[in-house]
Amino acid sequence: MNTPDLTYNEAGLIPCIVQDADTLEVLMMAWMNAKSLELTLERGETVFWSRSRQELWHKGATSGNVQRLVELRYDCDADTLLALVHPAGPACHTGAPTCFFRSFG
């Protein structure tokens, strides 16, 4: 896999913002490690690293709400990823379309 020199944190993780490729709505944020990044690019669906379970997590593997990868970008500092996806269902475990449905106001 030919990937850029990315900057991972001390735990070997990099944040990944997930955005709907059509609406541009921010769906969620999750962490990736080198293996989940590799699997995401190979499978064409998002795979993350679960910090709580300490294991790879294929988004939608049990719910069916997979996120088909359209494009994977990285920022100017190479320390954050942006996954543009076509979601097959809600992104949030609550059933909401996006994890960002609450506000301070």
CNS distance restraints for C-alpha pairs under 8 A (distance, minus, plus):
assign (resid   1 and name CA) (resid  38 and name CA) 7.20 0.50 0.50
assign (resid   4 and name CA) (resid  78 and name CA) 7.87 0.50 0.50
assign (resid   5 and name CA) (resid  78 and name CA) 7.14 0.50 0.50
assign (resid   6 and name CA) (resid  78 and name CA) 4.94 0.50 0.50
assign (resid   6 and name CA) (resid  79 and name CA) 5.92 0.50 0.50
assign (resid   7 and name CA) (resid  14 and name CA) 7.16 0.50 0.50
assign (resid   7 and name CA) (resid  77 and name CA) 7.89 0.50 0.50
assign (resid   7 and name CA) (resid  78 and name CA) 5.83 0.50 0.50
assign (resid   7 and name CA) (resid  79 and name CA) 4.74 0.50 0.50
assign (resid   8 and name CA) (resid  12 and name CA) 5.09 0.50 0.50
assign (resid   8 and name CA) (resid  13 and name CA) 4.99 0.50 0.50
assign (resid   8 and name CA) (resid  14 and name CA) 4.96 0.50 0.50
assign (resid   8 and name CA) (resid  33 and name CA) 7.73 0.50 0.50
assign (resid   8 and name CA) (resid  79 and name CA) 6.44 0.50 0.50
assign (resid   9 and name CA) (resid  13 and name CA) 5.32 0.50 0.50
assign (resid   9 and name CA) (resid  14 and name CA) 6.33 0.50 0.50
assign (resid  12 and name CA) (resid  33 and name CA) 5.92 0.50 0.50
assign (resid  12 and name CA) (resid  34 and name CA) 7.68 0.50 0.50
assign (resid  13 and name CA) (resid  31 and name CA) 6.06 0.50 0.50
assign (resid  13 and name CA) (resid  32 and name CA) 5.46 0.50 0.50
assign (resid  13 and name CA) (resid  33 and name CA) 4.67 0.50 0.50
assign (resid  13 and name CA) (resid  34 and name CA) 7.67 0.50 0.50
assign (resid  13 and name CA) (resid  49 and name CA) 7.98 0.50 0.50
assign (resid  14 and name CA) (resid  31 and name CA) 5.62 0.50 0.50
assign (resid  14 and name CA) (resid  32 and name CA) 5.35 0.50 0.50
assign (resid  14 and name CA) (resid  33 and name CA) 6.30 0.50 0.50
assign (resid  14 and name CA) (resid  79 and name CA) 6.31 0.50 0.50
assign (resid  14 and name CA) (resid  80 and name CA) 6.01 0.50 0.50
assign (resid  14 and name CA) (resid  81 and name CA) 7.24 0.50 0.50
assign (resid  15 and name CA) (resid  29 and name CA) 6.91 0.50 0.50
assign (resid  15 and name CA) (resid  30 and name CA) 5.92 0.50 0.50
assign (resid  15 and name CA) (resid  31 and name CA) 4.62 0.50 0.50
assign (resid  15 and name CA) (resid  32 and name CA) 6.31 0.50 0.50
assign (resid  15 and name CA) (resid  79 and name CA) 7.48 0.50 0.50
assign (resid  15 and name CA) (resid  80 and name CA) 5.25 0.50 0.50
assign (resid  15 and name CA) (resid  81 and name CA) 6.16 0.50 0.50
assign (resid  16 and name CA) (resid  29 and name CA) 5.59 0.50 0.50
assign (resid  16 and name CA) (resid  30 and name CA) 5.36 0.50 0.50
assign (resid  16 and name CA) (resid  31 and name CA) 5.68 0.50 0.50
assign (resid  16 and name CA) (resid  32 and name CA) 6.60 0.50 0.50
assign (resid  16 and name CA) (resid  80 and name CA) 5.97 0.50 0.50
assign (resid  16 and name CA) (resid  81 and name CA) 4.44 0.50 0.50
assign (resid  16 and name CA) (resid  82 and name CA) 5.52 0.50 0.50
assign (resid  16 and name CA) (resid  83 and name CA) 6.75 0.50 0.50
assign (resid  17 and name CA) (resid  26 and name CA) 7.30 0.50 0.50
assign (resid  17 and name CA) (resid  27 and name CA) 7.76 0.50 0.50
assign (resid  17 and name CA) (resid  28 and name CA) 6.08 0.50 0.50
assign (resid  17 and name CA) (resid  29 and name CA) 4.45 0.50 0.50
assign (resid  17 and name CA) (resid  30 and name CA) 6.65 0.50 0.50
assign (resid  17 and name CA) (resid  80 and name CA) 7.70 0.50 0.50
assign (resid  17 and name CA) (resid  81 and name CA) 6.16 0.50 0.50
assign (resid  17 and name CA) (resid  82 and name CA) 4.83 0.50 0.50
assign (resid  17 and name CA) (resid  83 and name CA) 6.15 0.50 0.50
assign (resid  18 and name CA) (resid  26 and name CA) 6.03 0.50 0.50
assign (resid  18 and name CA) (resid  27 and name CA) 5.48 0.50 0.50
assign (resid  18 and name CA) (resid  28 and name CA) 5.24 0.50 0.50
assign (resid  18 and name CA) (resid  29 and name CA) 5.89 0.50 0.50
assign (resid  18 and name CA) (resid  30 and name CA) 7.87 0.50 0.50
assign (resid  18 and name CA) (resid  82 and name CA) 5.89 0.50 0.50
assign (resid  18 and name CA) (resid  83 and name CA) 4.76 0.50 0.50
assign (resid  18 and name CA) (resid  84 and name CA) 6.11 0.50 0.50
assign (resid  18 and name CA) (resid  85 and name CA) 7.04 0.50 0.50
assign (resid  19 and name CA) (resid  24 and name CA) 5.64 0.50 0.50
assign (resid  19 and name CA) (resid  25 and name CA) 5.56 0.50 0.50
assign (resid  19 and name CA) (resid  26 and name CA) 4.34 0.50 0.50
assign (resid  19 and name CA) (resid  27 and name CA) 5.28 0.50 0.50
assign (resid  19 and name CA) (resid  28 and name CA) 7.24 0.50 0.50
assign (resid  19 and name CA) (resid  82 and name CA) 7.22 0.50 0.50
assign (resid  19 and name CA) (resid  83 and name CA) 6.11 0.50 0.50
assign (resid  19 and name CA) (resid  84 and name CA) 5.01 0.50 0.50
assign (resid  19 and name CA) (resid  85 and name CA) 6.21 0.50 0.50
assign (resid  20 and name CA) (resid  24 and name CA) 4.87 0.50 0.50
assign (resid  20 and name CA) (resid  25 and name CA) 5.38 0.50 0.50
assign (resid  20 and name CA) (resid  26 and name CA) 6.48 0.50 0.50
assign (resid  20 and name CA) (resid  27 and name CA) 6.62 0.50 0.50
assign (resid  20 and name CA) (resid  84 and name CA) 5.72 0.50 0.50
assign (resid  20 and name CA) (resid  85 and name CA) 5.16 0.50 0.50
assign (resid  20 and name CA) (resid  86 and name CA) 5.91 0.50 0.50
assign (resid  20 and name CA) (resid  87 and name CA) 6.84 0.50 0.50
assign (resid  21 and name CA) (resid  70 and name CA) 6.96 0.50 0.50
assign (resid  21 and name CA) (resid  84 and name CA) 4.78 0.50 0.50
assign (resid  21 and name CA) (resid  85 and name CA) 5.11 0.50 0.50
assign (resid  21 and name CA) (resid  86 and name CA) 6.04 0.50 0.50
assign (resid  22 and name CA) (resid  86 and name CA) 7.45 0.50 0.50
assign (resid  25 and name CA) (resid  98 and name CA) 7.92 0.50 0.50
assign (resid  26 and name CA) (resid  98 and name CA) 6.85 0.50 0.50
assign (resid  26 and name CA) (resid 100 and name CA) 7.45 0.50 0.50
assign (resid  27 and name CA) (resid  91 and name CA) 5.90 0.50 0.50
assign (resid  27 and name CA) (resid  92 and name CA) 7.71 0.50 0.50
assign (resid  27 and name CA) (resid  97 and name CA) 6.95 0.50 0.50
assign (resid  27 and name CA) (resid  98 and name CA) 4.24 0.50 0.50
assign (resid  27 and name CA) (resid  99 and name CA) 5.88 0.50 0.50
assign (resid  27 and name CA) (resid 100 and name CA) 6.90 0.50 0.50
assign (resid  28 and name CA) (resid  91 and name CA) 6.60 0.50 0.50
assign (resid  28 and name CA) (resid  92 and name CA) 7.28 0.50 0.50
assign (resid  28 and name CA) (resid  98 and name CA) 6.17 0.50 0.50
assign (resid  28 and name CA) (resid  99 and name CA) 5.26 0.50 0.50
assign (resid  28 and name CA) (resid 100 and name CA) 6.96 0.50 0.50
assign (resid  30 and name CA) (resid  48 and name CA) 6.55 0.50 0.50
assign (resid  30 and name CA) (resid  49 and name CA) 7.64 0.50 0.50
assign (resid  31 and name CA) (resid  48 and name CA) 5.72 0.50 0.50
assign (resid  31 and name CA) (resid  49 and name CA) 5.55 0.50 0.50
assign (resid  31 and name CA) (resid  50 and name CA) 7.18 0.50 0.50
assign (resid  31 and name CA) (resid  51 and name CA) 7.85 0.50 0.50
assign (resid  32 and name CA) (resid  36 and name CA) 5.53 0.50 0.50
assign (resid  32 and name CA) (resid  37 and name CA) 6.04 0.50 0.50
assign (resid  32 and name CA) (resid  47 and name CA) 7.47 0.50 0.50
assign (resid  32 and name CA) (resid  48 and name CA) 4.79 0.50 0.50
assign (resid  32 and name CA) (resid  49 and name CA) 5.10 0.50 0.50
assign (resid  33 and name CA) (resid  37 and name CA) 6.17 0.50 0.50
assign (resid  33 and name CA) (resid  48 and name CA) 7.30 0.50 0.50
assign (resid  33 and name CA) (resid  49 and name CA) 6.24 0.50 0.50
assign (resid  34 and name CA) (resid  38 and name CA) 6.20 0.50 0.50
assign (resid  35 and name CA) (resid  39 and name CA) 6.17 0.50 0.50
assign (resid  36 and name CA) (resid  40 and name CA) 5.98 0.50 0.50
assign (resid  36 and name CA) (resid  47 and name CA) 5.18 0.50 0.50
assign (resid  36 and name CA) (resid  48 and name CA) 5.29 0.50 0.50
assign (resid  36 and name CA) (resid  49 and name CA) 6.42 0.50 0.50
assign (resid  36 and name CA) (resid  56 and name CA) 6.59 0.50 0.50
assign (resid  37 and name CA) (resid  41 and name CA) 6.32 0.50 0.50
assign (resid  37 and name CA) (resid  47 and name CA) 6.99 0.50 0.50
assign (resid  37 and name CA) (resid  48 and name CA) 7.48 0.50 0.50
assign (resid  38 and name CA) (resid  42 and name CA) 6.18 0.50 0.50
assign (resid  39 and name CA) (resid  43 and name CA) 5.81 0.50 0.50
assign (resid  39 and name CA) (resid  44 and name CA) 7.98 0.50 0.50
assign (resid  39 and name CA) (resid  46 and name CA) 7.89 0.50 0.50
assign (resid  39 and name CA) (resid  47 and name CA) 6.42 0.50 0.50
assign (resid  40 and name CA) (resid  44 and name CA) 5.54 0.50 0.50
assign (resid  40 and name CA) (resid  45 and name CA) 5.34 0.50 0.50
assign (resid  40 and name CA) (resid  46 and name CA) 4.89 0.50 0.50
assign (resid  40 and name CA) (resid  47 and name CA) 5.22 0.50 0.50
assign (resid  40 and name CA) (resid  69 and name CA) 7.70 0.50 0.50
assign (resid  41 and name CA) (resid  45 and name CA) 7.44 0.50 0.50
assign (resid  44 and name CA) (resid  68 and name CA) 5.87 0.50 0.50
assign (resid  44 and name CA) (resid  69 and name CA) 5.01 0.50 0.50
assign (resid  44 and name CA) (resid  70 and name CA) 7.73 0.50 0.50
assign (resid  45 and name CA) (resid  58 and name CA) 7.73 0.50 0.50
assign (resid  45 and name CA) (resid  59 and name CA) 7.69 0.50 0.50
assign (resid  45 and name CA) (resid  66 and name CA) 6.72 0.50 0.50
assign (resid  45 and name CA) (resid  67 and name CA) 5.41 0.50 0.50
assign (resid  45 and name CA) (resid  68 and name CA) 4.51 0.50 0.50
assign (resid  45 and name CA) (resid  69 and name CA) 5.11 0.50 0.50
assign (resid  46 and name CA) (resid  58 and name CA) 6.25 0.50 0.50
assign (resid  46 and name CA) (resid  59 and name CA) 5.86 0.50 0.50
assign (resid  46 and name CA) (resid  66 and name CA) 7.34 0.50 0.50
assign (resid  46 and name CA) (resid  67 and name CA) 5.76 0.50 0.50
assign (resid  46 and name CA) (resid  68 and name CA) 6.83 0.50 0.50
assign (resid  46 and name CA) (resid  69 and name CA) 6.54 0.50 0.50
assign (resid  47 and name CA) (resid  56 and name CA) 6.83 0.50 0.50
assign (resid  47 and name CA) (resid  57 and name CA) 5.51 0.50 0.50
assign (resid  47 and name CA) (resid  58 and name CA) 4.27 0.50 0.50
assign (resid  47 and name CA) (resid  59 and name CA) 5.84 0.50 0.50
assign (resid  48 and name CA) (resid  56 and name CA) 5.78 0.50 0.50
assign (resid  48 and name CA) (resid  57 and name CA) 5.03 0.50 0.50
assign (resid  48 and name CA) (resid  58 and name CA) 6.31 0.50 0.50
assign (resid  48 and name CA) (resid  59 and name CA) 7.22 0.50 0.50
assign (resid  49 and name CA) (resid  54 and name CA) 6.96 0.50 0.50
assign (resid  49 and name CA) (resid  55 and name CA) 5.82 0.50 0.50
assign (resid  49 and name CA) (resid  56 and name CA) 4.62 0.50 0.50
assign (resid  49 and name CA) (resid  57 and name CA) 5.71 0.50 0.50
assign (resid  50 and name CA) (resid  54 and name CA) 5.34 0.50 0.50
assign (resid  50 and name CA) (resid  55 and name CA) 5.41 0.50 0.50
assign (resid  50 and name CA) (resid  56 and name CA) 6.02 0.50 0.50
assign (resid  50 and name CA) (resid  57 and name CA) 6.03 0.50 0.50
assign (resid  51 and name CA) (resid  55 and name CA) 7.29 0.50 0.50
assign (resid  57 and name CA) (resid  61 and name CA) 7.97 0.50 0.50
assign (resid  58 and name CA) (resid  66 and name CA) 7.88 0.50 0.50
assign (resid  59 and name CA) (resid  65 and name CA) 6.97 0.50 0.50
assign (resid  59 and name CA) (resid  66 and name CA) 5.40 0.50 0.50
assign (resid  59 and name CA) (resid  67 and name CA) 6.75 0.50 0.50
assign (resid  60 and name CA) (resid  64 and name CA) 4.57 0.50 0.50
assign (resid  60 and name CA) (resid  65 and name CA) 4.17 0.50 0.50
assign (resid  60 and name CA) (resid  66 and name CA) 4.08 0.50 0.50
assign (resid  60 and name CA) (resid  67 and name CA) 7.26 0.50 0.50
assign (resid  61 and name CA) (resid  65 and name CA) 7.46 0.50 0.50
assign (resid  61 and name CA) (resid  66 and name CA) 6.81 0.50 0.50
assign (resid  64 and name CA) (resid  88 and name CA) 7.21 0.50 0.50
assign (resid  64 and name CA) (resid  89 and name CA) 7.50 0.50 0.50
assign (resid  65 and name CA) (resid  87 and name CA) 6.72 0.50 0.50
assign (resid  65 and name CA) (resid  88 and name CA) 4.84 0.50 0.50
assign (resid  65 and name CA) (resid  89 and name CA) 4.50 0.50 0.50
assign (resid  65 and name CA) (resid  90 and name CA) 6.29 0.50 0.50
assign (resid  65 and name CA) (resid  91 and name CA) 7.06 0.50 0.50
assign (resid  66 and name CA) (resid  87 and name CA) 6.09 0.50 0.50
assign (resid  66 and name CA) (resid  88 and name CA) 5.38 0.50 0.50
assign (resid  66 and name CA) (resid  89 and name CA) 7.07 0.50 0.50
assign (resid  67 and name CA) (resid  85 and name CA) 5.63 0.50 0.50
assign (resid  67 and name CA) (resid  86 and name CA) 5.62 0.50 0.50
assign (resid  67 and name CA) (resid  87 and name CA) 4.36 0.50 0.50
assign (resid  67 and name CA) (resid  88 and name CA) 6.06 0.50 0.50
assign (resid  68 and name CA) (resid  85 and name CA) 5.27 0.50 0.50
assign (resid  68 and name CA) (resid  86 and name CA) 5.06 0.50 0.50
assign (resid  68 and name CA) (resid  87 and name CA) 6.24 0.50 0.50
assign (resid  68 and name CA) (resid  88 and name CA) 7.63 0.50 0.50
assign (resid  69 and name CA) (resid  83 and name CA) 6.84 0.50 0.50
assign (resid  69 and name CA) (resid  84 and name CA) 6.18 0.50 0.50
assign (resid  69 and name CA) (resid  85 and name CA) 4.56 0.50 0.50
assign (resid  69 and name CA) (resid  86 and name CA) 6.59 0.50 0.50
assign (resid  70 and name CA) (resid  83 and name CA) 7.61 0.50 0.50
assign (resid  70 and name CA) (resid  84 and name CA) 5.45 0.50 0.50
assign (resid  70 and name CA) (resid  85 and name CA) 5.11 0.50 0.50
assign (resid  70 and name CA) (resid  86 and name CA) 6.90 0.50 0.50
assign (resid  71 and name CA) (resid  83 and name CA) 6.07 0.50 0.50
assign (resid  71 and name CA) (resid  84 and name CA) 5.17 0.50 0.50
assign (resid  71 and name CA) (resid  85 and name CA) 7.06 0.50 0.50
assign (resid  72 and name CA) (resid  81 and name CA) 7.03 0.50 0.50
assign (resid  72 and name CA) (resid  82 and name CA) 5.81 0.50 0.50
assign (resid  72 and name CA) (resid  83 and name CA) 4.62 0.50 0.50
assign (resid  72 and name CA) (resid  84 and name CA) 6.22 0.50 0.50
assign (resid  73 and name CA) (resid  81 and name CA) 5.71 0.50 0.50
assign (resid  73 and name CA) (resid  82 and name CA) 5.02 0.50 0.50
assign (resid  73 and name CA) (resid  83 and name CA) 6.39 0.50 0.50
assign (resid  74 and name CA) (resid  78 and name CA) 5.61 0.50 0.50
assign (resid  74 and name CA) (resid  79 and name CA) 7.22 0.50 0.50
assign (resid  74 and name CA) (resid  80 and name CA) 5.76 0.50 0.50
assign (resid  74 and name CA) (resid  81 and name CA) 4.41 0.50 0.50
assign (resid  74 and name CA) (resid  82 and name CA) 5.95 0.50 0.50
assign (resid  75 and name CA) (resid  79 and name CA) 6.61 0.50 0.50
assign (resid  75 and name CA) (resid  80 and name CA) 5.69 0.50 0.50
assign (resid  75 and name CA) (resid  81 and name CA) 6.46 0.50 0.50
assign (resid  75 and name CA) (resid  82 and name CA) 7.75 0.50 0.50
assign (resid  87 and name CA) (resid  91 and name CA) 7.33 0.50 0.50
assign (resid  89 and name CA) (resid  97 and name CA) 7.12 0.50 0.50
assign (resid  90 and name CA) (resid  95 and name CA) 5.62 0.50 0.50
assign (resid  90 and name CA) (resid  96 and name CA) 5.62 0.50 0.50
assign (resid  90 and name CA) (resid  97 and name CA) 4.06 0.50 0.50
assign (resid  90 and name CA) (resid  98 and name CA) 6.60 0.50 0.50
assign (resid  91 and name CA) (resid  95 and name CA) 7.29 0.50 0.50
assign (resid  91 and name CA) (resid  96 and name CA) 6.77 0.50 0.50
assign (resid  91 and name CA) (resid  97 and name CA) 5.32 0.50 0.50
assign (resid  91 and name CA) (resid  98 and name CA) 5.29 0.50 0.50
assign (resid  91 and name CA) (resid  99 and name CA) 6.54 0.50 0.50
assign (resid  92 and name CA) (resid  96 and name CA) 5.28 0.50 0.50
assign (resid  92 and name CA) (resid  97 and name CA) 6.17 0.50 0.50
assign (resid  92 and name CA) (resid  98 and name CA) 5.53 0.50 0.50
assign (resid  92 and name CA) (resid  99 and name CA) 4.84 0.50 0.50
assign (resid  93 and name CA) (resid  99 and name CA) 7.97 0.50 0.50
assign (resid  96 and name CA) (resid 101 and name CA) 7.44 0.50 0.50
